[in-house]
Amino acid sequence: MRIPALLVYLAIPAFADDCRVLVDGTGCRTRQLAVARIFEKLPGVKDVDILPSADAPAQNQRYFVIRSARKAPSREDLIEALGRRAKHYHVISVAPEPVPVVNSDAGSS
């Protein structure tokens, strides 16, 4: 009975998914925080980071990195979460967030 429970526990991270979301209309900090709070309320979302303006293609746009414990939300999920605010905050794109590569040789000389 312990082996199936262990397999389920080990499989949970495999379903975790992070994504990078580009949103237009979020130039000021207040709007960015409002959008981040909305995204944080989505089921399975653990954390939302707002990337610096230098990473965004336009001044009034920002990238949000959504870290999720399950499958990442789709563009439609994000638009639905914004509700009536979606006419002001436009979800332009949703892309998988690259997984950082850990160098196993780090620290050895």
C-alpha positions in Angstrom: 0.0 0.0 0.0 2.9 2.3 0.6 4.3 2.1 -2.9 1.2 3.5 -4.7 1.1 6.4 -2.2 4.8 7.1 -2.9 4.2 7.0 -6.6 1.4 9.5 -6.4 3.5 11.8 -4.2 6.4 11.6 -6.7 4.1 12.2 -9.7 2.6 15.5 -8.3 5.6 17.7 -9.3 5.3 16.3 -12.9 1.9 17.9 -13.2 3.2 21.3 -11.9 3.5 23.9 -14.7 4.8 27.4 -14.8 3.9 30.0 -17.5 4.8 33.5 -18.6 1.9 35.7 -19.3 2.1 39.0 -21.2 -0.6 41.5 -20.2 -1.3 44.8 -21.9 -2.7 47.8 -19.9 -0.6 47.1 -16.8 1.9 50.0 -16.9 1.5 51.3 -13.4 2.4 49.3 -10.3 -1.2 49.4 -8.8 -2.6 47.7 -11.9 0.2 45.1 -11.9 -0.5 44.2 -8.3 -4.3 44.0 -9.0 -3.7 41.6 -11.9 -1.3 39.5 -9.8 -3.8 39.2 -7.0 -6.5 38.1 -9.5 -4.1 35.4 -11.0 -3.1 34.2 -7.5 -6.8 33.3 -6.8 -6.8 30.8 -9.7 -7.0 27.1 -8.6 -3.5 25.6 -8.2 -1.6 28.8 -8.5 1.1 29.0 -5.8 2.8 32.3 -6.7 2.8 35.1 -9.3 5.9 37.2 -10.0 5.8 40.5 -11.9 8.9 40.9 -14.2 10.6 44.3 -14.7 9.4 46.6 -17.4 12.7 46.0 -19.3 11.5 42.5 -20.1 8.2 43.7 -21.6 8.0 44.6 -25.3 6.0 47.9 -24.6 5.9 50.3 -21.8 2.3 49.6 -20.9 2.8 45.8 -20.8 4.2 43.4 -18.2 5.1 39.8 -18.0 3.7 37.8 -15.1 5.3 34.5 -14.2 2.6 32.1 -12.8 3.9 29.2 -10.7 1.3 26.5 -10.4 1.0 23.2 -8.5 -1.0 21.8 -11.4 -1.4 22.5 -15.1 -0.8 26.1 -16.0 -3.9 28.2 -16.6 -4.8 28.8 -20.3 -5.3 32.2 -21.9 -9.0 31.6 -21.7 -8.8 30.8 -17.9 -6.8 34.0 -17.3 -9.3 36.2 -19.3 -12.2 34.6 -17.4 -10.4 35.3 -14.1 -10.1 38.9 -15.0 -13.8 39.1 -15.6 -15.0 42.6 -16.6 -11.5 43.9 -16.1 -10.5 42.0 -19.2 -11.6 44.9 -21.3 -8.8 47.0 -19.7 -6.2 44.3 -19.2 -5.6 42.3 -22.4 -3.9 38.9 -22.1 -1.7 38.9 -25.1 0.2 35.6 -24.7 0.7 32.7 -22.5 3.9 30.7 -22.9 5.6 27.9 -20.8 8.2 29.3 -18.5 11.6 27.6 -19.1 12.8 25.4 -16.4 16.1 26.6 -14.9 19.0 24.3 -15.6 20.9 23.2 -12.6 24.6 22.6 -13.2 25.6 19.5 -11.4 29.3 20.5 -11.7 28.8 23.7 -9.6 31.1 23.9 -6.7 33.7 21.4 -8.0 37.1 22.7 -9.1 
